[in-house]
Amino acid sequence: MGLAVLALENDAAGQLQLTADTGTNPWYLLRFGKKVGRRDGFDDIDDLVHTTALARNPRAGWAFDTRVAVRVPASLVREAKYAQLVSFKDERGRSPAYSAHVVLVLGAGDDRLLTFSLAAPMSVSAFETPRRVPCRTVAESFTLAPSLGDLLGQIVKLAGPVVADLLKPAGQLAGQPTGAGQPAPGMAGSIVDILRAILGAVAAPAPVPVSTGKSLVRPMSAGPATNRFHRPTYAVQQIFGIDDAILATMIGPVLQVLPQLLNAASQEKIQLRQANNKLVTDLMAGLDRRRMMELLAQARAASPGNPALAALNGLFEEEAAKAAQQPVAPVAGQSLETAPAPPAATSSRAALAFVLAQGVEWYGAPQHLFAKARPMAFRLQLEVGASGPKRPLPRSVVHLVVKDATERVLHQQDFRLLDVEPGKPVVLSMDPGDVSHLPTNVPLSVAAQLRWPGARPGSAYQASAITEVVLVDKVFVTGQGGPVAADQELVDMQTYRSFWNKVWESPTTQATPDGDGSSHWNVEAAIKYAVLFAPGQSANGLMETKGLTVAPDPESPVDRTEGRFKGGLELSFGEVNKLLPLWPGEQPLPPDTLAAVATAEFARHTAGEAIHSVRLKGGKRERGLVWAVPVFTLRDVHLGVVEATDESGQVTTVGRQEARFPVPSAVRVLTMKSEA
């Protein structure tokens, strides 16, 4: 698969050293520019400073490591702020893949000292004394490990609408008659997506962590993307080489068990506490394994030399062998008085669904928003097939659970219902006091499980559903625009001390065995510096520097520091808000608007880090310092204002507002010397 992943490794000795991963694409080039935007859903470097010649990656197509080291003279890209990798299938530029942009630190990569003209600062409010905080990278702050819950949520999201239409009365699907057990027009693609999600989790290689670079495939459409938060489409891998034609042969069997799959996935996610404790193959226990193996046998007969189909067939046979080898537990005698009630069986003829209004835009994508200030309720509807229950359920119980992205339970509640009619929504009203603690501007997973007694004494059935919602205040962010003014550097250290972080300081003179101290000191190190917002903090946080250095030579007259350092800065939304007067005509945002911007989601979209190498040396009477200061750009922020909600509190009508807010765009690294 063609890739385009670019990483900045070093920029010492007058050269930029980068690592480019092109996957199976053998040809590539690098682009360096002063601006970065979004076009057709992918990063686009603009105002180009330099473009390298088309080169060939000798490792392209290798089974494991397809990376290649690239070196570019720093003199050619000294004015550039961003870099991007573009890979191609051939020399003519077919099948391009575009990497995410890489930030190039503003500053010198040699021994010269950087100086500023300390102009008089503009009128800004006084800043809080900065905090000292532990060092953390962007990946450590915002990356979540892939879990089984992510897969279950994907399956439920895909399967929910299909099952709801499939189980509509009179065999009608979107107004069109369909034969029993046959997929309606437009449904086949959805079922193929569900199959791909299941089989991909079982058989595909381990997923790449979200903090690494991703391969982007450029859509063949014109027109720039209107929202910076729009996420591009990732390149889709085939599962053991199986394409849609093979997956389409499985649509019939999956159609029969789709309600069980949906209920099983929903129920599994409700009860999930630790995502890594179970295998995804547990979901496939209810599928018609025999039928699927027959279809695989037919496919293997048509293509006997296909190793992919053989591997998939071996997977099913291995699972069946494991199930057959499991010992049968002995049956223990129990009295009628102490025998526990049998667990509720997952219904195969009914599915539960949330009834929600159309989503509105939130950070560049449609989302189901609920107004925090309004009474909140959820509407559920039980859909049944031709053989499902037609009469109202006399007694039933709904168990509702609300979780955050880490699977932490925030709220759970039981609702006892009477005479629930299939096909008609029921309303679960939430007590305002019970949900007042739920966070705003954070995706929340809401799971519901409906249980009802069966016709046979002691029997019970259940159906489950899951959806994702976000609670918002009166004003919230819908998206972010581009830069609207020139960058601002905080050149006055006395005024902006809370933004200046001392990354390194020269060591004190150490005595040598002969009684003389070290005559010189020297530092050569790569610095990884992260800049990210910290919601809820009133003051900036200066991260402590962590280093991995080479052991010094005690006999050397030079006190050398060689290795790698990492540090960073936690930005307070309130402190950054005070920087707005640096741009002519701008004033700090009012409290309600600032509260809409100061969210964890905004922090996740604006976090960044850069790598820069420093080289500095001096005598024992000189003091060396390395400082890092963020550079800010002013960007448009698109805001939504809640104007109307439905009876359940879901936002249906949104007004529009515009605001501007500074976000970090680069880092200035300063090397300084002074008399000790």
Helices and strands as residue ranges (DSSP letters): E 2-10, E 15-23, E 27-39, E 42-51, E 55-56, E 67-73, G 74-76, E 82-88, E 97-98, E 102-103, E 131-133, H 138-142, H 148-166, G 169-171, E 172-173, E 176-177, H 187-203, E 216-217, H 244-248, H 251-271, G 275-277, G 280-286, H 289-302, H 307-325, E 345-346, E 350-354, E 360-362, E 365-371, E 377-384, E 393-403, E 409-420, E 426-429, H 432-435, E 443-453, E 460-472, E 475-483, E 488-489, G 497-499, E 501-505, E 520-533, E 541-543, E 546-549, E 558-571, H 573-577, G 580-582, H 591-597, H 600-606, E 608-619, E 622-645, E 651-675
